Amino acid sequence: MAPEEAPRVAPVRPGPSLEIMALLGIPEVRPGDDLAAILLEALGSTPGIPPLRDGDVLVVTQKVVSKAEGAIVDLEGIEPRQEAIEFAISADRDARQVEVVLREARRVVRMEHRVLITETPHGFVCANGGVDASNVGPGTGNIVTLLPVDPDASAGRIREAVRQHHGVDVPVVISDSFGRPWRWGIVDVAIGVSGLLPIENLRGSPDADGRIMKSTVRAVADELASAAELALGKTGGRPAALIRGAAYTRGEGTIREALMPASWDLFR
C-alpha cells in the first residue's frame, strides 16, 4: 500500500539528461567532524562541479553521517548473549556484532539461513539492522557503525548549511545499502530526506496514453539514492554526489512516508 497523496508543493520536471557528479577529496570522517563543512569544501573543490542551482539534489551516504554523529560502537566492550554466539557460529559472523544488531532491533524479523533481518527503531526492515563493519576507517575489525538516530534531521542540517553558504535550497537525501526480497544484490535506498517528498503518488493521473493509473507510486528518494550509488561505488571513498536533472517534488517530506504500515505488510 502506498501512502496518501502528498501536497505537490513544487514539482521539479526532468531534463533531457541526468547528471550524477561524485564529490571528491572528502577525507576520513571522524566523530565530531563538521560534516556539512566538509561537504561544502568538496562542493567547491571538486573539478567539474558546476555552481548549485534550483533542482539539484545532494545525496550523502549513511556511513559518513553516522561517523560524524558518533553513531559507532567499539566491539571490544560488547559481551554477546548466548543467542548471538550460537547464530554467529552457524553464520560465520562476529558474535559481538550480532549482539549489537540485536540490541538495536525493535523486532527480529528473521534469524536463519545465515541472515539476520531486523526492524530498526526508525521502522526500517533490513539486514543486520543497518549495523555495518565495512568502510569504518581506523579500528576496522573492532568498530561498527549504527544508523543515524534521526536521518531526516541529519539531512536537514546539511541542507541548511548548503543554503546558508550558497543561497540555494538543495534537497538532501541520506542513503544506505539495503537488500531486496526475492532478488540477489543490494541497492542504495533513502533513509533520510529533507526538502523533497520521498514518494510521488501517481494514482488517479493519466499515463502517456491517457489511461488512468491506479497503483503507480514512485519511490523518488530511493531512485535518487540508487542513481547516486552508481557514481559513488562501495570502495572508492566517495560518500556524496550531486544529482542534476532529476524529477521530484519539493516539500518538507519525511522518510516515514516511504514506510509501509504494518497492517499492509503481506509477509509479516
C-alpha positions as CSV (number, residue, x, y, z in Angstrom):
1,M,0.0,0.0,0.0
2,A,1.3,3.4,-0.8
3,P,0.8,6.5,1.4
4,E,-1.9,9.0,0.7
5,E,-1.3,11.7,-1.9
6,A,1.0,14.4,-0.5
7,P,0.7,18.0,-1.5
8,R,2.6,18.8,-4.6
9,V,4.4,21.8,-3.3
10,A,6.7,22.4,-6.3
11,P,7.3,19.7,-8.9
12,V,10.7,19.7,-10.5
13,R,10.5,18.3,-14.0
14,P,13.2,16.1,-15.5
15,G,15.5,17.4,-18.1
16,P,16.7,15.6,-21.2
17,S,19.6,14.2,-19.3
18,L,20.6,13.2,-15.8
19,E,24.0,14.2,-14.3
20,I,25.5,12.4,-11.3
21,M,28.7,14.0,-10.0
22,A,30.6,12.4,-7.2
23,L,32.2,14.9,-4.8
24,L,36.0,14.2,-4.5
25,G,38.6,14.8,-1.8
26,I,36.4,14.0,1.2
27,P,38.7,12.9,4.0
28,E,38.1,10.1,6.5
29,V,35.3,11.4,8.7
30,R,35.6,11.1,12.4
31,P,33.1,11.6,15.3
32,G,32.6,15.3,16.0
33,D,33.6,16.4,12.5
34,D,31.6,19.1,10.9
35,L,30.2,17.0,8.0
36,A,28.4,19.9,6.4
37,A,31.6,22.0,6.3
38,I,33.4,19.0,4.7
39,L,30.8,18.6,2.1
40,L,30.8,22.3,1.3
41,E,34.5,22.2,0.8
42,A,34.2,19.2,-1.5
43,L,31.4,21.0,-3.5
44,G,33.8,23.9,-4.0
45,S,36.9,22.0,-4.9
46,T,35.7,19.0,-7.0
47,P,36.7,19.6,-10.6
48,G,33.7,19.9,-12.9
49,I,31.1,20.5,-10.2
50,P,29.0,23.5,-11.5
51,P,27.5,26.2,-9.3
52,L,24.5,24.9,-7.5
53,R,21.1,25.7,-9.0
54,D,17.5,25.1,-8.3
55,G,16.6,21.5,-9.0
56,D,19.8,19.9,-7.8
57,V,19.8,17.2,-5.1
58,L,22.7,16.2,-2.8
59,V,22.9,12.5,-1.8
60,V,25.1,11.7,1.2
61,T,25.8,8.1,2.3
62,Q,24.8,7.0,5.8
63,K,28.4,5.9,6.7
64,V,29.8,9.4,6.9
65,V,26.8,10.8,8.6
66,S,27.0,8.1,11.3
67,K,30.7,8.6,11.8
68,A,30.3,12.4,12.1
69,E,27.5,12.0,14.6
70,G,29.3,9.4,16.7
71,A,26.9,6.6,15.8
72,I,29.6,4.0,16.2
73,V,30.2,1.1,18.6
74,D,33.6,-0.4,19.7
75,L,33.1,-4.1,19.8
76,E,35.8,-4.5,22.4
77,G,33.3,-3.8,25.1
78,I,30.5,-5.9,23.9
79,E,29.5,-9.2,25.7
80,P,27.3,-11.3,23.4
81,R,24.4,-13.2,24.7
82,Q,24.2,-17.0,24.0
83,E,21.7,-16.5,21.2
84,A,24.2,-14.2,19.4
85,I,27.0,-16.6,19.9
86,E,25.1,-19.6,18.5
87,F,23.9,-17.6,15.5
88,A,27.4,-16.2,14.9
89,I,28.9,-19.7,14.9
90,S,26.4,-21.0,12.4
91,A,26.7,-18.0,10.2
92,D,30.5,-17.4,10.5
93,R,29.9,-14.0,12.0
94,D,31.4,-11.9,14.8
95,A,29.1,-12.7,17.8
96,R,29.8,-9.2,19.2
97,Q,28.4,-7.6,16.0
98,V,25.4,-9.9,16.1
99,E,24.8,-8.7,19.7
100,V,24.9,-5.1,18.6
101,V,22.3,-5.8,15.9
102,L,20.0,-7.5,18.5
103,R,20.4,-4.6,20.9
104,E,19.5,-2.1,18.2
105,A,16.5,-4.0,17.0
106,R,12.9,-3.1,17.6
107,R,11.9,-6.5,16.3
108,V,13.8,-9.5,14.9
109,V,12.1,-10.4,11.6
110,R,14.2,-13.5,10.6
111,M,17.3,-15.1,12.1
112,E,18.1,-18.1,9.9
113,H,19.9,-19.2,6.8
114,R,22.9,-17.1,8.0
115,V,20.7,-14.0,7.5
116,L,19.6,-11.6,10.3
117,I,16.8,-9.3,9.4
118,T,15.5,-6.8,12.0
119,E,13.3,-3.8,12.2
120,T,15.1,-0.7,13.4
121,P,13.7,1.9,15.7
122,H,13.2,4.1,12.6
123,G,10.8,1.4,11.1
124,F,13.3,0.2,8.5
125,V,13.3,-3.6,7.9
126,C,16.8,-4.5,6.7
127,A,19.7,-6.9,7.1
128,N,21.6,-6.5,10.4
129,G,19.6,-3.5,11.4
130,G,21.9,-1.3,9.4
131,V,24.8,-2.2,11.7
132,D,27.9,-2.2,9.4
133,A,31.6,-3.1,9.8
134,S,32.7,-2.1,6.3
135,N,34.4,1.2,5.4
136,V,34.7,2.3,9.0
137,G,38.2,3.6,8.7
138,P,40.7,3.2,11.6
139,G,39.6,0.5,14.0
140,T,38.4,-1.8,11.2
141,G,37.6,-5.2,12.8
142,N,36.6,-3.7,16.1
143,I,34.3,-0.9,15.1
144,V,30.8,-0.9,13.6
145,T,28.6,2.0,12.6
146,L,24.9,2.3,13.5
147,L,22.2,4.2,11.6
148,P,21.9,7.9,12.5
149,V,19.3,8.4,15.2
150,D,17.3,10.8,13.0
151,P,18.3,10.6,9.4
152,D,15.7,13.2,8.4
153,A,17.2,15.7,10.8
154,S,20.7,14.8,9.6
155,A,19.7,15.6,6.0
156,G,18.1,18.9,7.3
157,R,21.3,20.1,8.9
158,I,23.3,19.5,5.7
159,R,20.6,21.2,3.6
160,E,20.5,24.3,5.8
161,A,24.3,24.6,5.8
162,V,24.3,24.4,2.0
163,R,21.5,27.0,1.8
164,Q,23.3,29.4,4.1
165,H,26.6,29.1,2.2
166,H,25.3,29.0,-1.4
167,G,22.0,30.7,-1.2
168,V,20.3,27.7,-3.0
169,D,17.9,25.4,-1.3
170,V,19.2,22.0,-2.4
171,P,17.2,18.9,-1.1
172,V,19.3,16.3,0.7
173,V,18.9,12.5,0.7
174,I,20.8,10.3,3.1
175,S,21.4,6.9,1.5
176,D,22.2,3.4,2.7
177,S,22.5,-0.1,1.1
178,F,19.6,-2.5,1.6
179,G,18.9,-5.9,0.2
180,R,15.7,-6.8,-1.6
181,P,13.3,-9.7,-1.1
182,W,13.4,-12.3,-3.9
183,R,16.4,-10.7,-5.7
184,W,20.2,-11.0,-5.2
185,G,22.2,-7.9,-4.6
186,I,21.9,-4.7,-2.7
187,V,20.8,-1.2,-3.9
188,D,21.0,2.1,-2.2
189,V,17.8,3.5,-0.8
190,A,16.9,6.6,1.1
191,I,16.9,6.5,4.9
192,G,16.5,10.3,5.4
193,V,15.3,13.2,3.3
194,S,15.0,17.0,3.6
195,G,13.5,19.3,1.0
196,L,11.7,16.8,-1.1
197,L,8.8,14.4,-0.9
198,P,10.2,10.8,-0.9
199,I,7.1,9.3,-2.6
200,E,5.2,10.5,-5.7
201,N,1.7,9.1,-5.8
202,L,0.6,8.9,-9.4
203,R,-2.7,7.1,-8.8
204,G,-5.5,8.9,-10.5
205,S,-3.2,10.6,-13.0
206,P,-3.2,9.7,-16.7
207,D,-0.3,7.9,-18.3
208,A,1.2,8.8,-21.6
209,D,-1.7,7.2,-23.4
210,G,-4.4,8.9,-21.2
211,R,-5.1,5.7,-19.2
212,I,-5.7,6.5,-15.5
213,M,-3.1,4.9,-13.3
214,K,-4.5,3.0,-10.3
215,S,-1.5,1.7,-8.5
216,T,1.7,3.6,-9.6
217,V,3.6,5.1,-6.7
218,R,7.1,6.3,-7.5
219,A,9.8,5.8,-4.8
220,V,11.6,9.1,-5.7
221,A,14.1,9.3,-2.9
222,D,15.1,5.7,-3.3
223,E,15.6,6.3,-7.0
224,L,17.8,9.2,-6.3
225,A,19.9,7.2,-3.7
226,S,20.3,4.3,-6.1
227,A,21.3,6.6,-9.0
228,A,23.9,8.3,-6.9
229,E,25.4,5.0,-5.9
230,L,26.4,4.3,-9.5
231,A,28.8,7.2,-9.3
232,L,29.9,6.6,-5.7
233,G,30.6,2.9,-5.6
234,K,31.4,0.9,-2.5
235,T,35.1,1.1,-2.3
236,G,36.0,4.4,-4.0
237,G,35.9,6.6,-0.9
238,R,33.3,8.8,-2.5
239,P,30.4,9.3,0.0
240,A,28.4,12.1,-1.6
241,A,27.1,13.1,-5.0
242,L,25.3,15.9,-6.7
243,I,22.4,15.0,-9.0
244,R,21.1,17.4,-11.7
245,G,18.2,16.8,-14.0
246,A,16.1,14.5,-11.8
247,A,12.3,14.7,-11.4
248,Y,11.0,15.1,-7.9
249,T,8.6,17.2,-5.8
250,R,9.8,19.8,-3.4
251,G,8.3,19.8,0.0
252,E,9.0,19.1,3.7
253,G,8.8,15.3,3.4
254,T,10.0,12.7,5.8
255,I,11.3,9.2,5.1
256,R,8.4,7.9,7.2
257,E,6.2,8.5,4.2
258,A,8.0,5.7,2.4
259,L,7.5,3.1,5.1
260,M,4.6,0.6,4.6
261,P,2.3,0.3,7.6
262,A,2.4,-3.0,9.4
263,S,-1.3,-3.6,8.6
264,W,-0.4,-3.7,4.9
265,D,2.6,-6.0,5.2
266,L,1.6,-9.2,3.4
267,F,4.6,-11.1,4.8
268,R,4.6,-10.3,8.5
